[in-house]
Amino acid sequence: MGWKGIAIGIAAGGALRGPLGAFLGALLGDFLEGKISPRAAGRAAGRAKAKIQTKKQARQTALHAVCMMAADYAILGLSPNASIDEVQRAYRHLAKRNHPDLMRAKGYSEEEIAEAAEYMSKINAAYSRIKAS
């Protein structure tokens, strides 16, 4: 790599903030000096970009999982650091209050029973996801 590649790499690294910028800058410098073909430069840049995208998607997936778990705990009315015993107690309490069959026996309207059935399905899903983790 010549001095042009190093200079462009430093500039691109500063502009793009990170190792991808430095790599692409060095690649551009080599291309400008005629050390590699345009096709090889494009392939190398594509591989580097794909690697960065894969890491970014993995971070986003992990963040999404954490947010979903926090939402599951919120559905049960708990904090994310609750013990499994607290989770079971909260689930049973909510199940007793919102079970459609119990509400039908108490004489609630069909509209309220339908809402309770929908909420009960959310409670069941949240509880099963927390238990699985």
N, CA, C and O atoms as CSV, one atom per row, in Angstrom:
chain,resi,resn,atom,element,x,y,z
A,1,MET,N,N,0.863,-1.169,0.000
A,1,MET,CA,C,0.000,0.000,0.000
A,1,MET,C,C,0.905,1.226,0.000
A,1,MET,O,O,1.865,1.326,0.765
A,2,GLY,N,N,0.567,2.135,-0.871
A,2,GLY,CA,C,1.369,3.345,-0.988
A,2,GLY,C,C,0.895,4.432,-0.058
A,2,GLY,O,O,-0.049,4.257,0.713
A,3,TRP,N,N,1.573,5.561,-0.148
A,3,TRP,CA,C,1.233,6.668,0.734
A,3,TRP,C,C,-0.146,7.213,0.427
A,3,TRP,O,O,-0.828,7.700,1.329
A,4,LYS,N,N,-0.585,7.141,-0.857
A,4,LYS,CA,C,-1.936,7.611,-1.192
A,4,LYS,C,C,-2.993,6.762,-0.479
A,4,LYS,O,O,-3.974,7.280,0.056
A,5,GLY,N,N,-2.768,5.461,-0.489
A,5,GLY,CA,C,-3.720,4.560,0.169
A,5,GLY,C,C,-3.809,4.829,1.659
A,5,GLY,O,O,-4.896,4.819,2.236
A,6,ILE,N,N,-2.667,5.070,2.279
A,6,ILE,CA,C,-2.656,5.354,3.719
A,6,ILE,C,C,-3.364,6.678,4.007
A,6,ILE,O,O,-4.168,6.771,4.935
A,7,ALA,N,N,-3.060,7.699,3.205
A,7,ALA,CA,C,-3.675,9.014,3.413
A,7,ALA,C,C,-5.190,8.950,3.206
A,7,ALA,O,O,-5.956,9.493,4.002
A,8,ILE,N,N,-5.609,8.286,2.138
A,8,ILE,CA,C,-7.050,8.184,1.871
A,8,ILE,C,C,-7.714,7.331,2.936
A,8,ILE,O,O,-8.844,7.612,3.336
A,9,GLY,N,N,-7.024,6.280,3.407
A,9,GLY,CA,C,-7.574,5.435,4.470
A,9,GLY,C,C,-7.812,6.205,5.750
A,9,GLY,O,O,-8.840,6.035,6.406
A,10,ILE,N,N,-6.858,7.056,6.107
A,10,ILE,CA,C,-7.015,7.866,7.318
A,10,ILE,C,C,-8.174,8.841,7.156
A,10,ILE,O,O,-8.968,9.030,8.078
A,11,ALA,N,N,-8.267,9.460,5.977
A,11,ALA,CA,C,-9.357,10.412,5.733
A,11,ALA,C,C,-10.712,9.705,5.741
A,11,ALA,O,O,-11.664,10.188,6.354
A,12,ALA,N,N,-10.794,8.564,5.061
A,12,ALA,CA,C,-12.067,7.833,5.012
A,12,ALA,C,C,-12.418,7.277,6.385
A,12,ALA,O,O,-13.588,7.263,6.767
A,13,GLY,N,N,-11.422,6.822,7.125
A,13,GLY,CA,C,-11.674,6.317,8.472
A,13,GLY,C,C,-12.246,7.395,9.365
A,13,GLY,O,O,-13.116,7.122,10.191
A,14,GLY,N,N,-11.768,8.615,9.208
A,14,GLY,CA,C,-12.309,9.723,9.984
A,14,GLY,C,C,-13.707,10.093,9.535
A,14,GLY,O,O,-14.565,10.426,10.352
A,15,ALA,N,N,-13.935,10.033,8.215
A,15,ALA,CA,C,-15.248,10.402,7.687
A,15,ALA,C,C,-16.284,9.323,7.984
A,15,ALA,O,O,-17.416,9.637,8.349
A,16,LEU,N,N,-15.910,8.062,7.832
A,16,LEU,CA,C,-16.849,6.965,8.046
A,16,LEU,C,C,-16.821,6.421,9.462
A,16,LEU,O,O,-17.637,5.574,9.825
A,17,ARG,N,N,-15.890,6.904,10.257
A,17,ARG,CA,C,-15.779,6.550,11.671
A,17,ARG,C,C,-15.646,5.050,11.894
A,17,ARG,O,O,-16.611,4.372,12.249
A,18,GLY,N,N,-14.479,4.561,11.688
A,18,GLY,CA,C,-14.275,3.178,12.073
A,18,GLY,C,C,-13.404,2.391,11.136
A,18,GLY,O,O,-12.871,2.922,10.162
A,19,PRO,N,N,-13.264,1.122,11.438
A,19,PRO,CA,C,-12.384,0.275,10.655
A,19,PRO,C,C,-12.867,0.085,9.223
A,19,PRO,O,O,-12.052,-0.088,8.316
A,20,LEU,N,N,-14.183,0.115,9.007
A,20,LEU,CA,C,-14.692,-0.023,7.644
A,20,LEU,C,C,-14.244,1.146,6.791
A,20,LEU,O,O,-13.873,0.963,5.632
A,21,GLY,N,N,-14.274,2.336,7.347
A,21,GLY,CA,C,-13.822,3.515,6.608
A,21,GLY,C,C,-12.350,3.435,6.271
A,21,GLY,O,O,-11.944,3.752,5.153
A,22,ALA,N,N,-11.552,3.013,7.231
A,22,ALA,CA,C,-10.115,2.889,6.980
A,22,ALA,C,C,-9.843,1.832,5.917
A,22,ALA,O,O,-9.008,2.039,5.037
A,23,PHE,N,N,-10.536,0.712,5.991
A,23,PHE,CA,C,-10.350,-0.352,5.009
A,23,PHE,C,C,-10.763,0.113,3.617
A,23,PHE,O,O,-10.037,-0.099,2.646
A,24,LEU,N,N,-11.934,0.748,3.524
A,24,LEU,CA,C,-12.397,1.204,2.216
A,24,LEU,C,C,-11.499,2.297,1.655
A,24,LEU,O,O,-11.283,2.365,0.445
A,25,GLY,N,N,-10.979,3.143,2.520
A,25,GLY,CA,C,-10.047,4.177,2.065
A,25,GLY,C,C,-8.758,3.578,1.536
A,25,GLY,O,O,-8.257,3.993,0.492
A,26,ALA,N,N,-8.226,2.610,2.251
A,26,ALA,CA,C,-7.005,1.940,1.797
A,26,ALA,C,C,-7.260,1.214,0.487
A,26,ALA,O,O,-6.405,1.212,-0.399
A,27,LEU,N,N,-8.414,0.606,0.358
A,27,LEU,CA,C,-8.785,-0.085,-0.873
A,27,LEU,C,C,-8.888,0.898,-2.026
A,27,LEU,O,O,-8.431,0.609,-3.131
A,28,LEU,N,N,-9.481,2.050,-1.779
A,28,LEU,CA,C,-9.589,3.088,-2.801
A,28,LEU,C,C,-8.211,3.603,-3.195
A,28,LEU,O,O,-7.941,3.845,-4.372
A,29,GLY,N,N,-7.352,3.767,-2.210
A,29,GLY,CA,C,-5.988,4.216,-2.507
A,29,GLY,C,C,-5.237,3.221,-3.377
A,29,GLY,O,O,-4.555,3.607,-4.326
A,30,ASP,N,N,-5.364,1.934,-3.053
A,30,ASP,CA,C,-4.728,0.906,-3.876
A,30,ASP,C,C,-5.301,0.907,-5.291
A,30,ASP,O,O,-4.572,0.727,-6.267
A,31,PHE,N,N,-6.592,1.109,-5.388
A,31,PHE,CA,C,-7.228,1.160,-6.703
A,31,PHE,C,C,-6.712,2.353,-7.503
A,31,PHE,O,O,-6.422,2.233,-8.694
A,32,LEU,N,N,-6.602,3.504,-6.841
A,32,LEU,CA,C,-6.112,4.701,-7.536
A,32,LEU,C,C,-4.662,4.543,-7.979
A,32,LEU,O,O,-4.272,5.087,-9.012
A,33,GLU,N,N,-3.873,3.821,-7.227
A,33,GLU,CA,C,-2.483,3.593,-7.598
A,33,GLU,C,C,-2.345,2.479,-8.632
A,33,GLU,O,O,-1.244,2.236,-9.126
A,34,GLY,N,N,-3.440,1.798,-8.966
A,34,GLY,CA,C,-3.402,0.748,-9.966
A,34,GLY,C,C,-2.902,-0.580,-9.444
A,34,GLY,O,O,-2.523,-1.444,-10.236
A,35,LYS,N,N,-2.889,-0.772,-8.139
A,35,LYS,CA,C,-2.391,-2.018,-7.567
A,35,LYS,C,C,-3.431,-3.131,-7.615
A,35,LYS,O,O,-3.067,-4.307,-7.636
A,36,ILE,N,N,-4.722,-2.785,-7.632
A,36,ILE,CA,C,-5.773,-3.789,-7.741
A,36,ILE,C,C,-6.782,-3.351,-8.787
A,36,ILE,O,O,-6.896,-2.166,-9.099
A,37,SER,N,N,-7.512,-4.317,-9.323
A,37,SER,CA,C,-8.498,-4.018,-10.360
A,37,SER,C,C,-9.781,-3.479,-9.724
A,37,SER,O,O,-10.019,-3.681,-8.533
A,38,PRO,N,N,-10.601,-2.799,-10.513
A,38,PRO,CA,C,-11.876,-2.306,-9.982
A,38,PRO,C,C,-12.772,-3.440,-9.482
A,38,PRO,O,O,-13.484,-3.293,-8.489
A,39,ARG,N,N,-12.724,-4.579,-10.191
A,39,ARG,CA,C,-13.551,-5.708,-9.802
A,39,ARG,C,C,-13.124,-6.257,-8.428
A,39,ARG,O,O,-13.970,-6.539,-7.579
A,40,ALA,N,N,-11.828,-6.402,-8.222
A,40,ALA,CA,C,-11.318,-6.906,-6.944
A,40,ALA,C,C,-11.636,-5.925,-5.817
A,40,ALA,O,O,-11.976,-6.329,-4.704
A,41,ALA,N,N,-11.522,-4.640,-6.118
A,41,ALA,CA,C,-11.839,-3.629,-5.099
A,41,ALA,C,C,-13.316,-3.693,-4.724
A,41,ALA,O,O,-13.666,-3.588,-3.548
A,42,GLY,N,N,-14.177,-3.864,-5.715
A,42,GLY,CA,C,-15.614,-3.960,-5.442
A,42,GLY,C,C,-15.964,-5.186,-4.622
A,42,GLY,O,O,-16.787,-5.108,-3.710
A,43,ARG,N,N,-15.349,-6.321,-4.935
A,43,ARG,CA,C,-15.609,-7.549,-4.177
A,43,ARG,C,C,-15.154,-7.408,-2.723
A,43,ARG,O,O,-15.866,-7.800,-1.799
A,44,ALA,N,N,-13.971,-6.849,-2.537
A,44,ALA,CA,C,-13.450,-6.678,-1.171
A,44,ALA,C,C,-14.324,-5.722,-0.374
A,44,ALA,O,O,-14.600,-5.963,0.801
A,45,ALA,N,N,-14.761,-4.637,-1.008
A,45,ALA,CA,C,-15.623,-3.677,-0.316
A,45,ALA,C,C,-16.962,-4.315,0.037
A,45,ALA,O,O,-17.496,-4.079,1.121
A,46,GLY,N,N,-17.498,-5.111,-0.859
A,46,GLY,CA,C,-18.765,-5.791,-0.601
A,46,GLY,C,C,-18.667,-6.763,0.559
A,46,GLY,O,O,-19.571,-6.829,1.392
A,47,ARG,N,N,-17.568,-7.525,0.622
A,47,ARG,CA,C,-17.380,-8.461,1.733
A,47,ARG,C,C,-17.263,-7.716,3.062
A,47,ARG,O,O,-17.833,-8.136,4.069
A,48,ALA,N,N,-16.526,-6.617,3.060
A,48,ALA,CA,C,-16.365,-5.847,4.300
A,48,ALA,C,C,-17.703,-5.268,4.750
A,48,ALA,O,O,-18.026,-5.290,5.938
A,49,LYS,N,N,-18.474,-4.753,3.803
A,49,LYS,CA,C,-19.775,-4.166,4.137
A,49,LYS,C,C,-20.728,-5.245,4.649
A,49,LYS,O,O,-21.474,-5.013,5.600
A,50,ALA,N,N,-20.708,-6.421,4.025
A,50,ALA,CA,C,-21.586,-7.509,4.463
A,50,ALA,C,C,-21.240,-7.949,5.875
A,50,ALA,O,O,-22.135,-8.259,6.662
A,51,LYS,N,N,-19.965,-7.982,6.205
A,51,LYS,CA,C,-19.538,-8.386,7.549
A,51,LYS,C,C,-20.036,-7.379,8.588
A,51,LYS,O,O,-20.521,-7.755,9.655
A,52,ILE,N,N,-19.905,-6.095,8.253
A,52,ILE,CA,C,-20.384,-5.049,9.173
A,52,ILE,C,C,-21.905,-5.134,9.313
A,52,ILE,O,O,-22.425,-4.986,10.419
A,53,GLN,N,N,-22.632,-5.370,8.204
A,53,GLN,CA,C,-24.085,-5.461,8.260
A,53,GLN,C,C,-24.530,-6.638,9.124
A,53,GLN,O,O,-25.499,-6.527,9.874
A,54,THR,N,N,-23.819,-7.773,9.020
A,54,THR,CA,C,-24.164,-8.941,9.813
A,54,THR,C,C,-24.008,-8.646,11.301
A,54,THR,O,O,-24.862,-9.034,12.097
A,55,LYS,N,N,-22.936,-7.970,11.683
A,55,LYS,CA,C,-22.741,-7.611,13.093
A,55,LYS,C,C,-23.832,-6.655,13.557
A,55,LYS,O,O,-24.334,-6.768,14.676
A,56,LYS,N,N,-24.196,-5.711,12.687
A,56,LYS,CA,C,-25.232,-4.738,13.032
A,56,LYS,C,C,-26.576,-5.444,13.228
A,56,LYS,O,O,-27.309,-5.132,14.166
A,57,GLN,N,N,-26.899,-6.396,12.343
A,57,GLN,CA,C,-28.150,-7.135,12.474
A,57,GLN,C,C,-28.162,-7.971,13.753
A,57,GLN,O,O,-29.199,-8.091,14.406
A,58,ALA,N,N,-27.028,-8.541,14.108
A,58,ALA,CA,C,-26.949,-9.324,15.338
A,58,ALA,C,C,-27.195,-8.441,16.555
A,58,ALA,O,O,-27.898,-8.844,17.481
A,59,ARG,N,N,-26.617,-7.231,16.561
A,59,ARG,CA,C,-26.852,-6.303,17.673
A,59,ARG,C,C,-28.322,-5.909,17.738
A,59,ARG,O,O,-28.899,-5.841,18.824
A,60,GLN,N,N,-28.938,-5.648,16.569
A,60,GLN,CA,C,-30.338,-5.256,16.550
A,60,GLN,C,C,-31.236,-6.388,17.034
A,60,GLN,O,O,-32.217,-6.150,17.739
A,61,THR,N,N,-30.902,-7.617,16.656
A,61,THR,CA,C,-31.684,-8.764,17.100
A,61,THR,C,C,-31.580,-8.939,18.610
A,61,THR,O,O,-32.577,-9.208,19.280
A,62,ALA,N,N,-30.376,-8.785,19.139
A,62,ALA,CA,C,-30.193,-8.902,20.584
A,62,ALA,C,C,-30.946,-7.799,21.319
A,62,ALA,O,O,-31.565,-8.049,22.353
A,63,LEU,N,N,-30.894,-6.588,20.791
A,63,LEU,CA,C,-31.615,-5.473,21.405
A,63,LEU,C,C,-33.119,-5.722,21.359
A,63,LEU,O,O,-33.832,-5.436,22.320
A,64,HIS,N,N,-33.591,-6.253,20.245
A,64,HIS,CA,C,-35.016,-6.554,20.119
A,64,HIS,C,C,-35.436,-7.600,21.154
A,64,HIS,O,O,-36.502,-7.482,21.759
A,65,ALA,N,N,-34.605,-8.617,21.357
A,65,ALA,CA,C,-34.917,-9.661,22.337
A,65,ALA,C,C,-34.986,-9.086,23.743
A,65,ALA,O,O,-35.866,-9.453,24.523
A,66,VAL,N,N,-34.070,-8.194,24.069
A,66,VAL,CA,C,-34.070,-7.569,25.393
A,66,VAL,C,C,-35.332,-6.720,25.570
A,66,VAL,O,O,-35.955,-6.749,26.632
A,67,CYS,N,N,-35.704,-5.977,24.548
A,67,CYS,CA,C,-36.914,-5.153,24.632
A,67,CYS,C,C,-38.164,-6.013,24.776
A,67,CYS,O,O,-39.081,-5.665,25.520
A,68,MET,N,N,-38.198,-7.143,24.058
A,68,MET,CA,C,-39.342,-8.040,24.159
A,68,MET,C,C,-39.453,-8.632,25.571
A,68,MET,O,O,-40.551,-8.749,26.116
A,69,MET,N,N,-38.322,-8.999,26.150
A,69,MET,CA,C,-38.352,-9.548,27.506
A,69,MET,C,C,-38.832,-8.489,28.498
A,69,MET,O,O,-39.598,-8.793,29.412
A,70,ALA,N,N,-38.386,-7.264,28.318
A,70,ALA,CA,C,-38.839,-6.188,29.198
A,70,ALA,C,C,-40.344,-5.979,29.046
A,70,ALA,O,O,-41.043,-5.729,30.027
A,71,ALA,N,N,-40.837,-6.084,27.813
A,71,ALA,CA,C,-42.277,-5.951,27.578
A,71,ALA,C,C,-43.047,-7.101,28.221
A,71,ALA,O,O,-44.137,-6.902,28.757
A,72,ASP,N,N,-42.478,-8.303,28.165
A,72,ASP,CA,C,-43.134,-9.454,28.799
A,72,ASP,C,C,-43.245,-9.264,30.307
A,72,ASP,O,O,-44.287,-9.551,30.898
A,73,TYR,N,N,-42.186,-8.788,30.922
A,73,TYR,CA,C,-42.237,-8.519,32.362
A,73,TYR,C,C,-43.251,-7.415,32.667
A,73,TYR,O,O,-43.945,-7.473,33.682
A,74,ALA,N,N,-43.337,-6.412,31.791
A,74,ALA,CA,C,-44.295,-5.324,32.003
A,74,ALA,C,C,-45.732,-5.829,31.904
A,74,ALA,O,O,-46.599,-5.363,32.644
A,75,ILE,N,N,-45.997,-6.768,31.008
A,75,ILE,CA,C,-47.342,-7.335,30.895
A,75,ILE,C,C,-47.749,-7.998,32.207
A,75,ILE,O,O,-48.901,-7.905,32.630
A,76,LEU,N,N,-46.797,-8.665,32.839
A,76,LEU,CA,C,-47.078,-9.304,34.127
A,76,LEU,C,C,-46.996,-8.331,35.301
A,76,LEU,O,O,-47.292,-8.701,36.437
A,77,GLY,N,N,-46.593,-7.082,35.029
A,77,GLY,CA,C,-46.516,-6.070,36.078
A,77,GLY,C,C,-45.308,-6.212,36.969
A,77,GLY,O,O,-45.360,-5.867,38.150
A,78,LEU,N,N,-44.212,-6.718,36.413
A,78,LEU,CA,C,-43.001,-6.966,37.192
A,78,LEU,C,C,-41.817,-6.218,36.606
A,78,LEU,O,O,-41.862,-5.734,35.475
A,79,SER,N,N,-40.751,-6.133,37.405
A,79,SER,CA,C,-39.501,-5.582,36.890
A,79,SER,C,C,-38.698,-6.733,36.281
A,79,SER,O,O,-38.890,-7.885,36.672
A,80,PRO,N,N,-37.801,-6.443,35.329
A,80,PRO,CA,C,-37.041,-7.507,34.675
A,80,PRO,C,C,-36.126,-8.317,35.592
A,80,PRO,O,O,-35.648,-9.377,35.187
A,81,ASN,N,N,-35.873,-7.855,36.796
A,81,ASN,CA,C,-35.014,-8.619,37.698
A,81,ASN,C,C,-35.830,-9.432,38.712
A,81,ASN,O,O,-35.306,-9.819,39.757
A,82,ALA,N,N,-37.106,-9.693,38.411
A,82,ALA,CA,C,-37.960,-10.470,39.306
A,82,ALA,C,C,-37.558,-11.940,39.263
A,82,ALA,O,O,-37.097,-12.443,38.238
A,83,SER,N,N,-37.741,-12.612,40.384
A,83,SER,CA,C,-37.408,-14.040,40.462
A,83,SER,C,C,-38.504,-14.854,39.777
A,83,SER,O,O,-39.584,-14.342,39.483
A,84,ILE,N,N,-38.209,-16.120,39.532
A,84,ILE,CA,C,-39.180,-16.984,38.872
A,84,ILE,C,C,-40.406,-17.216,39.761
A,84,ILE,O,O,-41.510,-17.414,39.253
A,85,ASP,N,N,-40.220,-17.194,41.078
A,85,ASP,CA,C,-41.360,-17.325,41.993
A,85,ASP,C,C,-42.298,-16.127,41.880
A,85,ASP,O,O,-43.519,-16.283,41.881
A,86,GLU,N,N,-41.724,-14.939,41.784
A,86,GLU,CA,C,-42.536,-13.729,41.611
A,86,GLU,C,C,-43.278,-13.762,40.282
A,86,GLU,O,O,-44.430,-13.338,40.195
A,87,VAL,N,N,-42.622,-14.261,39.261
A,87,VAL,CA,C,-43.259,-14.372,37.942
A,87,VAL,C,C,-44.450,-15.320,38.023
A,87,VAL,O,O,-45.518,-15.010,37.496
A,88,GLN,N,N,-44.285,-16.468,38.671
A,88,GLN,CA,C,-45.378,-17.430,38.804
A,88,GLN,C,C,-46.543,-16.856,39.598
A,88,GLN,O,O,-47.704,-17.047,39.238
A,89,ARG,N,N,-46.223,-16.147,40.688
A,89,ARG,CA,C,-47.292,-15.535,41.496
A,89,ARG,C,C,-48.068,-14.496,40.694
A,89,ARG,O,O,-49.297,-14.452,40.736
A,90,ALA,N,N,-47.329,-13.657,39.959
A,90,ALA,CA,C,-47.989,-12.624,39.160
A,90,ALA,C,C,-48.844,-13.250,38.064
A,90,ALA,O,O,-49.950,-12.782,37.792
A,91,TYR,N,N,-48.338,-14.303,37.437
A,91,TYR,CA,C,-49.099,-14.979,36.388
A,91,TYR,C,C,-50.391,-15.559,36.958
A,91,TYR,O,O,-51.463,-15.369,36.384
A,92,ARG,N,N,-50.294,-16.255,38.068
A,92,ARG,CA,C,-51.486,-16.874,38.664
A,92,ARG,C,C,-52.509,-15.834,39.102
A,92,ARG,O,O,-53.716,-16.027,38.952
A,93,HIS,N,N,-52.005,-14.725,39.647
A,93,HIS,CA,C,-52.903,-13.641,40.069
A,93,HIS,C,C,-53.646,-13.062,38.867
A,93,HIS,O,O,-54.862,-12.873,38.913
A,94,LEU,N,N,-52.910,-12.781,37.790
A,94,LEU,CA,C,-53.548,-12.225,36.596
A,94,LEU,C,C,-54.477,-13.239,35.938
A,94,LEU,O,O,-55.520,-12.866,35.402
A,95,ALA,N,N,-54.110,-14.510,35.975
A,95,ALA,CA,C,-54.963,-15.541,35.383
A,95,ALA,C,C,-56.289,-15.647,36.139
A,95,ALA,O,O,-57.341,-15.824,35.525
A,96,LYS,N,N,-56.241,-15.541,37.444
A,96,LYS,CA,C,-57.481,-15.598,38.232
A,96,LYS,C,C,-58.380,-14.406,37.933
A,96,LYS,O,O,-59.602,-14.537,37.865
A,97,ARG,N,N,-57.762,-13.244,37.754
A,97,ARG,CA,C,-58.553,-12.024,37.516
A,97,ARG,C,C,-59.093,-11.937,36.096
A,97,ARG,O,O,-60.143,-11.332,35.883
A,98,ASN,N,N,-58.401,-12.526,35.113
A,98,ASN,CA,C,-58.756,-12.298,33.720
A,98,ASN,C,C,-59.160,-13.545,32.951
A,98,ASN,O,O,-59.308,-13.480,31.730
A,99,HIS,N,N,-59.342,-14.664,33.611
A,99,HIS,CA,C,-59.711,-15.874,32.887
A,99,HIS,C,C,-61.149,-15.733,32.373
A,99,HIS,O,O,-62.050,-15.415,33.150
A,100,PRO,N,N,-61.372,-15.960,31.094
A,100,PRO,CA,C,-62.714,-15.756,30.516
A,100,PRO,C,C,-63.797,-16.631,31.152
A,100,PRO,O,O,-64.926,-16.171,31.323
A,101,ASP,N,N,-63.483,-17.870,31.503
A,101,ASP,CA,C,-64.493,-18.744,32.107
A,101,ASP,C,C,-64.931,-18.229,33.474
A,101,ASP,O,O,-66.116,-18.263,33.807
A,102,LEU,N,N,-63.975,-17.756,34.260
A,102,LEU,CA,C,-64.322,-17.209,35.574
A,102,LEU,C,C,-65.136,-15.923,35.435
A,102,LEU,O,O,-66.050,-15.669,36.219
A,103,MET,N,N,-64.794,-15.120,34.434
A,103,MET,CA,C,-65.543,-13.869,34.223
A,103,MET,C,C,-66.960,-14.173,33.744
A,103,MET,O,O,-67.904,-13.478,34.121
A,104,ARG,N,N,-67.116,-15.205,32.917
A,104,ARG,CA,C,-68.448,-15.600,32.443
A,104,ARG,C,C,-69.295,-16.074,33.633
A,104,ARG,O,O,-70.488,-15.781,33.707
A,105,ALA,N,N,-68.667,-16.807,34.560
A,105,ALA,CA,C,-69.394,-17.298,35.731
A,105,ALA,C,C,-69.814,-16.153,36.651
A,105,ALA,O,O,-70.828,-16.244,37.344
A,106,LYS,N,N,-69.028,-15.076,36.652
A,106,LYS,CA,C,-69.358,-13.930,37.504
A,106,LYS,C,C,-70.371,-12.999,36.849
A,106,LYS,O,O,-70.847,-12.068,37.499
A,107,GLY,N,N,-70.715,-13.222,35.582
A,107,GLY,CA,C,-71.759,-12.448,34.924
A,107,GLY,C,C,-71.269,-11.230,34.165
A,107,GLY,O,O,-72.050,-10.301,33.958
A,108,TYR,N,N,-70.041,-11.192,33.749
A,108,TYR,CA,C,-69.534,-10.071,32.955
A,108,TYR,C,C,-70.119,-10.124,31.549
A,108,TYR,O,O,-70.561,-11.178,31.093
A,109,SER,N,N,-70.120,-8.982,30.865
A,109,SER,CA,C,-70.661,-8.920,29.505
A,109,SER,C,C,-69.714,-9.634,28.533
A,109,SER,O,O,-68.543,-9.855,28.839
A,110,GLU,N,N,-70.242,-9.988,27.363
A,110,GLU,CA,C,-69.444,-10.691,26.352
A,110,GLU,C,C,-68.293,-9.822,25.838
A,110,GLU,O,O,-67.228,-10.328,25.483
A,111,GLU,N,N,-68.522,-8.518,25.806
A,111,GLU,CA,C,-67.462,-7.596,25.385
A,111,GLU,C,C,-66.280,-7.647,26.357
A,111,GLU,O,O,-65.125,-7.725,25.940
A,112,GLU,N,N,-66.581,-7.603,27.639
A,112,GLU,CA,C,-65.534,-7.665,28.657
A,112,GLU,C,C,-64.829,-9.024,28.650
A,112,GLU,O,O,-63.622,-9.108,28.880
A,113,ILE,N,N,-65.582,-10.066,28.389
A,113,ILE,CA,C,-65.003,-11.409,28.338
A,113,ILE,C,C,-64.062,-11.531,27.146
A,113,ILE,O,O,-63.006,-12.154,27.253
A,114,ALA,N,N,-64.435,-10.941,26.012
A,114,ALA,CA,C,-63.575,-10.981,24.821
A,114,ALA,C,C,-62.268,-10.225,25.071
A,114,ALA,O,O,-61.193,-10.681,24.681
A,115,GLU,N,N,-62.373,-9.060,25.730
A,115,GLU,CA,C,-61.163,-8.304,26.072
A,115,GLU,C,C,-60.280,-9.096,27.031
A,115,GLU,O,O,-59.057,-9.118,26.890
A,116,ALA,N,N,-60.907,-9.742,27.998
A,116,ALA,CA,C,-60.154,-10.538,28.965
A,116,ALA,C,C,-59.476,-11.725,28.277
A,116,ALA,O,O,-58.354,-12.086,28.631
A,117,ALA,N,N,-60.143,-12.328,27.306
A,117,ALA,CA,C,-59.554,-13.460,26.584
A,117,ALA,C,C,-58.332,-13.010,25.791
A,117,ALA,O,O,-57.327,-13.719,25.735
A,118,GLU,N,N,-58.419,-11.835,25.181
A,118,GLU,CA,C,-57.277,-11.297,24.437
A,118,GLU,C,C,-56.110,-10.992,25.386
A,118,GLU,O,O,-54.959,-11.317,25.093
A,119,TYR,N,N,-56.422,-10.369,26.517
A,119,TYR,CA,C,-55.382,-10.060,27.497
A,119,TYR,C,C,-54.792,-11.339,28.078
A,119,TYR,O,O,-53.590,-11.404,28.332
A,120,MET,N,N,-55.625,-12.359,28.292
A,120,MET,CA,C,-55.155,-13.624,28.827
A,120,MET,C,C,-54.182,-14.297,27.859
A,120,MET,O,O,-53.222,-14.934,28.291
A,121,SER,N,N,-54.424,-14.161,26.556
A,121,SER,CA,C,-53.496,-14.742,25.583
A,121,SER,C,C,-52.147,-14.019,25.639
A,121,SER,O,O,-51.101,-14.649,25.483
A,122,LYS,N,N,-52.165,-12.706,25.861
A,122,LYS,CA,C,-50.916,-11.958,26.022
A,122,LYS,C,C,-50.181,-12.390,27.290
A,122,LYS,O,O,-48.960,-12.543,27.290
A,123,ILE,N,N,-50.938,-12.582,28.364
A,123,ILE,CA,C,-50.343,-13.020,29.629
A,123,ILE,C,C,-49.692,-14.393,29.454
A,123,ILE,O,O,-48.565,-14.615,29.898
A,124,ASN,N,N,-50.412,-15.310,28.804
A,124,ASN,CA,C,-49.878,-16.663,28.591
A,124,ASN,C,C,-48.611,-16.635,27.742
A,124,ASN,O,O,-47.643,-17.332,28.044
A,125,ALA,N,N,-48.617,-15.823,26.674
A,125,ALA,CA,C,-47.445,-15.737,25.799
A,125,ALA,C,C,-46.247,-15.158,26.550
A,125,ALA,O,O,-45.129,-15.660,26.429
A,126,ALA,N,N,-46.485,-14.106,27.319
A,126,ALA,CA,C,-45.384,-13.478,28.074
A,126,ALA,C,C,-44.829,-14.465,29.108
A,126,ALA,O,O,-43.615,-14.580,29.272
A,127,TYR,N,N,-45.706,-15.159,29.787
A,127,TYR,CA,C,-45.259,-16.111,30.809
A,127,TYR,C,C,-44.445,-17.245,30.177
A,127,TYR,O,O,-43.417,-17.652,30.719
A,128,SER,N,N,-44.901,-17.744,29.047
A,128,SER,CA,C,-44.175,-18.848,28.418
A,128,SER,C,C,-42.805,-18.402,27.899
A,128,SER,O,O,-41.840,-19.163,27.969
A,129,ARG,N,N,-42.715,-17.176,27.380
A,129,ARG,CA,C,-41.414,-16.674,26.917
A,129,ARG,C,C,-40.447,-16.463,28.083
A,129,ARG,O,O,-39.254,-16.743,27.965
A,130,ILE,N,N,-40.967,-15.968,29.205
A,130,ILE,CA,C,-40.108,-15.766,30.375
A,130,ILE,C,C,-39.658,-17.119,30.920
A,130,ILE,O,O,-38.485,-17.283,31.257
A,131,LYS,N,N,-40.557,-18.083,31.013
A,131,LYS,CA,C,-40.185,-19.412,31.504
A,131,LYS,C,C,-39.157,-20.071,30.578
A,131,LYS,O,O,-38.246,-20.753,31.048
A,132,ALA,N,N,-39.300,-19.871,29.278
A,132,ALA,CA,C,-38.360,-20.476,28.327
A,132,ALA,C,C,-36.967,-19.901,28.465
A,132,ALA,O,O,-35.974,-20.597,28.254
A,133,SER,N,N,-36.896,-18.634,28.818
A,133,SER,CA,C,-35.572,-18.016,28.962
A,133,SER,C,C,-35.031,-18.324,30.336
A,133,SER,O,O,-33.926,-17.901,30.674
